[in-house]
Amino acid sequence: MEQPSSLSPLRVGLAGLGTVGTGVIRLLEQNGKLVEQRAGRAIRITAVCARERHRDRGGDLGGYAWCDDMAELAAHDDVDVVVELVGGSDGPALTLARQTLAAGRGLVTANKAMVAHHGMELAQMAEAHGCGLRFEAAVAGGIPVVKGLREGAAANVIERVYGILNGTCNYILTAMEASGADFGESLADAQARGFAEADPAFDIDGVDAAHKLAILAALAFGTEIDFDSVEVEGIRQVRAVDIAQADALGYVIRLIGVADMEHAPAETRLLQRVRPCLVAKDHPLAPIAGPTNAVVAEGNFAGRLLFQGAGAGDGPTASAVVADLIDLARGESGAPFSVPVASLVAAAKADSGARESRSYIRFMVADRPGVLAEIAAAMRDAGVSIQSLIQEGEANGDGGVLVAMVTHTGPVRNVRQAVAMLEGSDSLVAEPLVMPILRN
């Protein structure tokens, strides 16, 4: 990409004028002088593109060139960098990204799904055409965790990266803690307050968190993005009774994405998991409430680093977008994933069953003699050692009695085997729930 002189503004084409797009416009209008001082040059939106040209967006867009087609935006003579805020892993957003980079223009995106699925291709294109690719806003909204891993912790071997990566799930789980309500009621409350979509599956089934985790893992470990290898489980099965039992045991429940590496003699293996976990109340992630995100990175010299803040919203996400624009305005367009694409490792998927963990296991069982003995036999035969056992005396609304246990540390596959042995048993009135206990 041809670099304008140091006094020339960085000219930005903005694709998508939803809440984040209009937030970017407001931020540059309100903080324009500050941004110019920190970037060393002005940053100006010169062209925009959106679906509905005449829709009222709460401001005057007459000063910007309007592009009816995103291909026109990517090739616009008055654009140095394109900001993609359209969304979606494929389709128009991906086409725009490819066209922008192929034209030698920088690309800033908040599109976590696109980066998780196509990040390697886009990074190769950016490298080949000598232009910047930045995606701070794609992970954890306004939290500078991408920059933190790529730059601030660059001197460290990152041993583990994990955190609360979805604000919708965190809002629901902490609302269940506060109110004692069950999952369905808390989800409806989140939707009414605007913290959950009308179709919340992408969030509550863990897919959104998995996209972010795949990006973080690539940054932390220098590996190729491998979204397909992320093991994903959402929060649909978590009940109010699980929240209460966790509290009694000294824990809270959070949806946690965790990634770490195994360095074996023959190959490097990467484990990526998203699932609800029990988190000790003295852990730094335990107090994270509402729609907040938090990421922990453990460096071999820096120790535990905690990044915390708003994980979504027009203001925080716009802040991350403009931070990326400032980098590009300064000429800082290094490798998107810390190192050149050719240096990224194609890590094999680690066997999660071989990992050792303590687990919380909850059964809803028929209220009759012999059920507890059946569960205990399955645990024994699978080699699961039980640390503590909880049994409620009365059936709840679905006709089941709660039996919950905490295991001693042992292989994850043993717990899976025990649960599999009980599959189809007439003693169970609901599917069991297994949640690991996050190690400190």
PLY file of the C-alpha trace (Angstrom):
ply
format ascii 1.0
element vertex 440
property float x
property float y
property float z
element edge 439
property int vertex1
property int vertex2
end_header
0.00 0.00 0.00
1.40 3.40 -0.98
2.02 5.47 2.13
0.74 9.06 2.11
3.01 11.73 3.56
3.15 12.12 7.31
0.80 15.12 7.09
-1.81 13.42 4.95
-4.90 12.05 6.73
-5.49 8.33 6.84
-8.55 7.93 4.62
-11.05 5.36 5.86
-13.84 3.56 4.05
-16.48 2.32 6.50
-18.61 -0.71 5.59
-21.57 -1.14 7.94
-23.45 1.66 9.67
-25.07 -0.18 12.55
-24.43 0.66 16.19
-20.68 0.05 15.96
-20.26 1.85 12.63
-22.08 4.95 13.87
-20.08 4.60 17.11
-16.85 4.86 15.10
-18.13 8.02 13.43
-19.09 9.56 16.79
-15.75 8.67 18.35
-13.76 10.27 15.53
-15.96 13.35 15.68
-15.68 13.70 19.46
-12.06 12.62 19.99
-10.67 13.58 16.59
-7.98 15.96 17.87
-6.77 13.45 20.48
-6.73 10.66 17.91
-4.73 12.85 15.50
-2.16 13.65 18.18
-1.70 9.99 19.06
-1.69 8.78 15.46
0.62 11.50 14.19
-1.91 12.33 11.47
-5.63 12.84 11.10
-7.94 9.87 10.61
-10.90 10.74 8.43
-13.80 8.71 7.12
-14.09 9.49 3.43
-16.54 6.86 2.16
-19.27 4.67 3.62
-21.32 1.70 2.52
-24.44 0.17 4.09
-27.59 -1.65 3.09
-30.14 1.15 3.36
-28.89 4.47 2.05
-31.71 6.68 3.34
-32.17 5.20 6.79
-31.95 7.68 9.68
-28.78 6.93 11.63
-28.91 9.89 13.98
-26.32 11.98 12.17
-25.44 13.69 8.93
-23.59 11.40 6.50
-23.61 13.93 3.69
-19.89 14.60 4.03
-18.94 11.07 3.02
-18.94 9.48 -0.41
-21.66 6.83 -0.53
-20.85 3.46 -2.11
-23.84 1.32 -2.97
-21.59 -1.69 -3.52
-18.83 -2.87 -1.18
-16.59 -3.72 -4.13
-16.72 -0.03 -4.98
-15.61 0.81 -1.45
-12.64 -1.57 -1.63
-11.45 0.05 -4.85
-12.28 3.67 -3.95
-9.51 6.10 -4.90
-10.04 8.11 -1.72
-9.64 5.15 0.70
-6.44 3.86 2.34
-8.03 1.51 4.89
-11.39 -0.28 4.94
-13.21 -0.93 8.22
-15.47 -4.00 7.89
-18.41 -4.00 10.32
-20.83 -6.08 8.24
-20.44 -9.41 10.07
-20.76 -13.03 9.02
-18.02 -15.57 8.44
-18.55 -15.69 4.68
-20.60 -13.81 2.10
-20.24 -10.05 1.54
-17.89 -9.48 4.49
-15.36 -12.04 3.29
-15.61 -10.80 -0.29
-14.94 -7.23 0.91
-11.98 -8.37 3.00
-10.42 -10.21 0.06
-10.99 -7.32 -2.34
-9.56 -4.80 0.11
-6.36 -6.71 0.78
-5.92 -7.64 -2.89
-6.05 -3.91 -3.69
-3.22 -3.30 -1.21
-5.39 -1.43 1.27
-5.39 -2.02 5.01
-8.29 -3.85 6.65
-9.70 -3.39 10.15
-12.49 -5.75 11.17
-14.60 -6.56 14.22
-15.71 -9.82 12.61
-14.68 -12.65 14.92
-16.38 -15.35 12.84
-14.58 -14.31 9.66
-11.19 -14.15 11.39
-11.75 -17.52 13.10
-12.66 -19.24 9.83
-10.52 -17.35 7.31
-7.85 -15.59 9.34
-4.95 -17.56 7.84
-5.98 -16.74 4.27
-6.47 -13.05 5.08
-3.14 -12.85 6.93
-1.38 -14.39 3.92
-3.02 -11.83 1.63
-2.04 -8.94 3.90
1.54 -10.20 4.02
1.71 -10.71 0.25
0.36 -7.26 -0.54
2.23 -5.42 2.22
-0.83 -4.03 3.96
-2.16 -4.08 7.49
-4.76 -6.47 8.91
-6.08 -5.65 12.37
-8.91 -7.22 14.39
-8.70 -5.96 18.00
-12.48 -5.45 18.09
-13.11 -9.09 17.12
-12.16 -10.37 20.58
-13.61 -9.01 23.83
-14.88 -5.67 22.51
-12.94 -2.75 23.94
-10.45 -4.85 25.92
-6.97 -4.53 24.31
-6.25 -8.24 24.66
-5.13 -8.80 21.06
-2.57 -6.01 21.38
-1.69 -7.26 24.84
-0.82 -10.73 23.56
0.74 -9.60 20.28
2.86 -6.82 21.78
2.75 -6.45 25.57
3.42 -10.14 26.28
5.53 -10.73 23.17
8.64 -11.64 25.20
6.82 -14.42 27.07
6.07 -18.04 26.41
2.31 -18.12 27.03
1.49 -21.28 28.93
-2.29 -20.93 29.03
-4.91 -18.43 27.88
-8.49 -18.56 29.13
-11.38 -16.43 30.15
-14.98 -15.27 30.03
-15.47 -14.52 26.35
-19.22 -14.07 25.96
-21.15 -11.34 27.74
-24.58 -12.85 27.11
-23.70 -16.08 28.90
-22.02 -14.23 31.72
-25.05 -12.00 32.18
-27.37 -15.01 32.34
-25.21 -16.99 34.78
-24.67 -14.07 37.15
-28.37 -13.16 36.95
-29.16 -16.74 38.00
-26.79 -16.29 40.96
-28.45 -13.05 42.04
-32.08 -14.05 41.60
-32.18 -17.82 42.05
-34.14 -18.00 38.78
-33.66 -20.86 36.35
-32.02 -20.64 32.94
-35.12 -19.99 30.83
-36.32 -17.10 32.98
-32.85 -15.54 33.07
-32.47 -15.85 29.30
-35.81 -14.08 28.79
-34.65 -11.30 31.11
-31.39 -10.95 29.14
-33.36 -10.68 25.89
-35.70 -8.07 27.37
-32.70 -5.98 28.48
-30.91 -6.25 25.16
-28.11 -8.53 26.39
-29.27 -11.50 24.29
-30.48 -11.79 20.71
-33.96 -12.98 19.78
-32.20 -16.13 18.54
-29.52 -16.57 21.24
-28.09 -19.91 20.04
-24.84 -18.43 18.75
-24.09 -17.13 22.26
-25.60 -19.63 24.67
-24.29 -22.66 22.74
-20.73 -21.34 23.04
-20.02 -20.66 19.34
-19.25 -16.97 19.81
-16.81 -17.76 22.63
-15.23 -20.49 20.50
-14.52 -18.04 17.67
-12.75 -15.72 20.09
-10.83 -18.54 21.74
-9.51 -19.81 18.39
-8.15 -16.32 17.64
-6.60 -15.94 21.09
-4.94 -19.36 20.87
-3.29 -18.48 17.56
-1.97 -15.24 19.02
-0.83 -16.79 22.29
0.91 -19.88 20.93
1.96 -18.95 17.41
-0.29 -21.60 15.87
-2.54 -21.55 12.85
-6.16 -20.81 13.68
-8.06 -24.07 14.09
-11.65 -23.26 14.94
-12.86 -26.73 13.95
-10.82 -28.28 16.77
-12.46 -26.22 19.53
-14.56 -28.45 21.82
-17.73 -26.48 22.54
-20.48 -26.84 25.12
-22.90 -24.07 26.04
-24.93 -23.22 29.13
-28.42 -24.52 28.23
-28.18 -27.35 30.77
-27.13 -25.22 33.74
-29.94 -25.05 36.31
-30.58 -22.87 39.31
-29.85 -25.90 41.48
-26.34 -26.12 39.96
-25.73 -22.46 40.77
-26.85 -23.11 44.36
-24.72 -26.23 44.75
-21.67 -24.48 43.32
-22.18 -21.63 45.79
-22.40 -24.06 48.71
-19.13 -25.67 47.59
-17.33 -22.30 47.34
-17.60 -21.78 43.57
-19.44 -19.81 40.91
-20.32 -21.07 37.42
-18.90 -19.27 34.39
-18.66 -20.16 30.70
-14.90 -20.43 30.22
-12.83 -20.79 27.08
-9.43 -22.39 27.77
-6.50 -23.07 25.44
-3.08 -24.53 26.17
-0.31 -26.42 24.44
1.30 -29.80 24.86
4.90 -30.07 23.68
5.54 -33.74 22.92
8.74 -35.03 21.28
6.97 -35.90 18.03
4.50 -33.02 17.68
2.93 -29.96 19.25
-0.68 -30.41 20.32
-3.23 -27.71 21.06
-6.28 -28.10 23.31
-9.13 -25.60 23.00
-12.31 -25.98 25.04
-15.37 -23.83 25.76
-17.69 -25.05 28.48
-19.30 -24.03 31.78
-16.88 -24.48 34.67
-16.90 -24.17 38.42
-14.60 -21.28 39.34
-13.35 -20.86 42.91
-14.63 -17.69 44.55
-11.08 -16.45 45.15
-10.14 -16.76 41.45
-9.89 -13.42 39.56
-12.60 -14.54 37.11
-15.16 -15.28 39.84
-16.26 -11.65 40.47
-16.75 -10.90 36.77
-20.47 -10.16 36.53
-22.98 -9.10 33.91
-22.04 -8.65 30.24
-18.35 -8.21 31.05
-15.50 -10.14 29.43
-12.19 -11.07 31.03
-9.14 -12.87 29.66
-6.25 -14.37 31.60
-2.90 -15.08 29.97
-0.18 -16.87 31.89
3.32 -15.93 30.76
6.48 -17.67 31.89
8.06 -14.34 32.93
5.14 -11.90 33.25
3.05 -14.34 35.30
-0.72 -14.05 35.31
-2.07 -11.15 33.23
-5.74 -10.19 33.52
-7.55 -8.20 30.84
-11.06 -7.12 31.85
-13.73 -4.81 30.48
-16.78 -4.38 28.30
-16.93 -7.19 25.77
-19.43 -5.58 23.40
-21.39 -2.41 22.74
-20.97 0.47 20.33
-18.57 2.51 22.47
-16.09 -0.22 23.50
-16.07 -1.85 20.06
-15.64 1.49 18.30
-12.75 2.23 20.66
-11.00 -0.98 19.58
-11.62 -0.23 15.88
-10.13 3.24 16.14
-7.16 1.91 18.13
-6.42 -0.33 15.15
-6.75 2.63 12.80
-4.24 4.55 14.93
-1.76 1.69 14.55
-2.16 1.71 10.77
-1.92 5.51 10.66
1.44 5.21 12.42
2.61 2.68 9.86
2.49 -0.20 12.35
1.30 -3.02 10.10
3.30 -6.01 11.29
2.24 -9.64 11.25
-1.46 -9.98 12.22
-0.74 -13.04 14.37
2.55 -11.82 15.86
4.79 -13.78 13.49
4.80 -14.29 9.71
2.23 -16.78 8.45
4.96 -19.21 7.36
6.17 -19.38 10.98
2.79 -20.34 12.44
2.63 -23.93 13.66
-0.03 -26.34 12.42
-0.70 -27.91 15.82
-2.45 -31.25 16.17
-5.52 -31.48 18.39
-4.71 -32.63 21.92
-6.71 -35.43 23.54
-8.91 -33.73 26.12
-9.78 -37.10 27.64
-6.20 -37.57 28.76
-6.25 -34.35 30.78
-6.67 -34.61 34.54
-9.26 -32.51 36.29
-11.69 -32.37 39.15
-15.30 -32.39 38.00
-18.76 -31.51 39.23
-21.34 -34.05 38.03
-25.08 -33.54 38.45
-27.76 -36.17 37.92
-31.54 -35.83 38.12
-32.72 -39.28 39.11
-35.90 -41.20 39.84
-36.88 -41.19 43.50
-36.50 -44.92 44.24
-34.12 -47.28 46.03
-30.94 -48.47 44.33
-30.33 -45.43 42.12
-27.40 -44.13 44.14
-25.81 -47.57 44.12
-26.15 -47.71 40.31
-24.38 -44.36 39.93
-21.68 -45.31 42.40
-21.06 -48.59 40.52
-20.61 -46.72 37.24
-18.11 -44.37 38.89
-16.24 -47.30 40.39
-16.08 -49.25 37.15
-14.83 -46.20 35.23
-12.18 -45.44 37.83
-13.70 -42.18 39.06
-12.90 -41.31 42.67
-15.66 -39.35 44.43
-14.57 -36.61 46.81
-18.00 -35.49 47.99
-21.63 -36.45 47.33
-24.82 -34.41 47.63
-28.30 -35.92 47.52
-31.50 -33.94 47.88
-34.34 -35.63 49.72
-37.33 -34.43 47.70
-38.26 -34.57 44.02
-38.37 -31.28 42.17
-40.80 -30.10 39.47
-39.64 -32.55 36.78
-40.04 -35.54 39.11
-36.34 -35.99 39.66
-34.14 -35.92 42.74
-30.78 -34.22 42.54
-27.63 -36.25 43.04
-24.44 -34.24 42.63
-20.83 -35.09 43.27
-17.36 -33.62 43.11
-14.62 -35.93 41.95
-11.00 -36.15 42.92
-8.49 -35.22 40.23
-8.42 -37.85 37.51
-8.55 -38.36 33.74
-11.44 -36.64 32.02
-12.11 -39.74 29.93
-12.95 -41.70 33.09
-15.79 -39.31 33.91
-17.02 -39.50 30.32
-16.95 -43.30 30.51
-18.94 -43.34 33.75
-21.61 -41.05 32.31
-21.75 -43.16 29.14
-22.34 -46.30 31.23
-25.45 -44.67 32.66
-26.83 -43.55 29.30
-30.32 -44.92 28.73
-30.78 -45.90 32.38
-34.37 -45.70 33.66
-32.91 -44.20 36.82
-32.09 -40.91 35.06
-34.89 -38.43 34.33
-32.64 -35.86 32.62
-29.30 -35.76 30.85
-26.39 -35.52 33.33
-24.36 -32.32 33.48
-20.57 -32.47 33.85
-18.60 -29.29 34.56
-14.86 -29.19 35.19
-13.48 -27.27 38.13
-11.14 -24.62 36.78
-7.69 -24.95 38.29
-6.24 -21.81 39.84
0 1
1 2
2 3
3 4
4 5
5 6
6 7
7 8
8 9
9 10
10 11
11 12
12 13
13 14
14 15
15 16
16 17
17 18
18 19
19 20
20 21
21 22
22 23
23 24
24 25
25 26
26 27
27 28
28 29
29 30
30 31
31 32
32 33
33 34
34 35
35 36
36 37
37 38
38 39
39 40
40 41
41 42
42 43
43 44
44 45
45 46
46 47
47 48
48 49
49 50
50 51
51 52
52 53
53 54
54 55
55 56
56 57
57 58
58 59
59 60
60 61
61 62
62 63
63 64
64 65
65 66
66 67
67 68
68 69
69 70
70 71
71 72
72 73
73 74
74 75
75 76
76 77
77 78
78 79
79 80
80 81
81 82
82 83
83 84
84 85
85 86
86 87
87 88
88 89
89 90
90 91
91 92
92 93
93 94
94 95
95 96
96 97
97 98
98 99
99 100
100 101
101 102
102 103
103 104
104 105
105 106
106 107
107 108
108 109
109 110
110 111
111 112
112 113
113 114
114 115
115 116
116 117
117 118
118 119
119 120
120 121
121 122
122 123
123 124
124 125
125 126
126 127
127 128
128 129
129 130
130 131
131 132
132 133
133 134
134 135
135 136
136 137
137 138
138 139
139 140
140 141
141 142
142 143
143 144
144 145
145 146
146 147
147 148
148 149
149 150
150 151
151 152
152 153
153 154
154 155
155 156
156 157
157 158
158 159
159 160
160 161
161 162
162 163
163 164
164 165
165 166
166 167
167 168
168 169
169 170
170 171
171 172
172 173
173 174
174 175
175 176
176 177
177 178
178 179
179 180
180 181
181 182
182 183
183 184
184 185
185 186
186 187
187 188
188 189
189 190
190 191
191 192
192 193
193 194
194 195
195 196
196 197
197 198
198 199
199 200
200 201
201 202
202 203
203 204
204 205
205 206
206 207
207 208
208 209
209 210
210 211
211 212
212 213
213 214
214 215
215 216
216 217
217 218
218 219
219 220
220 221
221 222
222 223
223 224
224 225
225 226
226 227
227 228
228 229
229 230
230 231
231 232
232 233
233 234
234 235
235 236
236 237
237 238
238 239
239 240
240 241
241 242
242 243
243 244
244 245
245 246
246 247
247 248
248 249
249 250
250 251
251 252
252 253
253 254
254 255
255 256
256 257
257 258
258 259
259 260
260 261
261 262
262 263
263 264
264 265
265 266
266 267
267 268
268 269
269 270
270 271
271 272
272 273
273 274
274 275
275 276
276 277
277 278
278 279
279 280
280 281
281 282
282 283
283 284
284 285
285 286
286 287
287 288
288 289
289 290
290 291
291 292
292 293
293 294
294 295
295 296
296 297
297 298
298 299
299 300
300 301
301 302
302 303
303 304
304 305
305 306
306 307
307 308
308 309
309 310
310 311
311 312
312 313
313 314
314 315
315 316
316 317
317 318
318 319
319 320
320 321
321 322
322 323
323 324
324 325
325 326
326 327
327 328
328 329
329 330
330 331
331 332
332 333
333 334
334 335
335 336
336 337
337 338
338 339
339 340
340 341
341 342
342 343
343 344
344 345
345 346
346 347
347 348
348 349
349 350
350 351
351 352
352 353
353 354
354 355
355 356
356 357
357 358
358 359
359 360
360 361
361 362
362 363
363 364
364 365
365 366
366 367
367 368
368 369
369 370
370 371
371 372
372 373
373 374
374 375
375 376
376 377
377 378
378 379
379 380
380 381
381 382
382 383
383 384
384 385
385 386
386 387
387 388
388 389
389 390
390 391
391 392
392 393
393 394
394 395
395 396
396 397
397 398
398 399
399 400
400 401
401 402
402 403
403 404
404 405
405 406
406 407
407 408
408 409
409 410
410 411
411 412
412 413
413 414
414 415
415 416
416 417
417 418
418 419
419 420
420 421
421 422
422 423
423 424
424 425
425 426
426 427
427 428
428 429
429 430
430 431
431 432
432 433
433 434
434 435
435 436
436 437
437 438
438 439
